[in-house]
Amino acid sequence: MKDHSKINSLQKEKCTLAGSPESYPDESLKIGIALQTKGKQPVTGMRSHPENGTAGWYIWAGEYSEDPDFFKPIHIGHVPDVWPALMPYLALAPGYRFIIDNEGYEDIWHEPVITKK
């Protein structure tokens, strides 16, 4: 999924569905992603405030882990190659979460505690 106009259209659709402002992250920013969990279900993403070169996203599949090495940094520009199903959700604003699975389940909601300082 590298067609930027298609990706932007899907992202806008998800933002509208969730009532989220559109907050498109720059492709040079990094996200925290647990690539070792790819293939597990469900897939969960949560976005905090962007800072220090990150877009604020933390994404994993299956069970969350407190292991300090659970998340690895990856540039958003590489996400379409390694986990394309995530792309429609990456324009959700800070404070939003999503859960999806490979059977079509999808839930997107705002959780203000994520962005509480």
Number of C-alpha atoms within 10 A of each C-alpha: 13 13 8 9 9 12 19 18 12 17 22 22 16 19 22 13 11 18 15 19 13 18 15 15 20 14 12 14 18 25 24 21 22 19 17 12 18 16 14 13 16 18 21 20 20 24 25 21 15 17 10 8 12 21 27 22 25 20 23 25 21 14 11 13 11 7 7 7 8 15 20 15 15 18 17 21 16 14 20 15 11 12 14 13 15 17 18 19 24 30 25 29 26 24 20 26 24 20 19 18 17 12 8 6 9 12 11 21 16 18 15 12 10 15 14 9 5
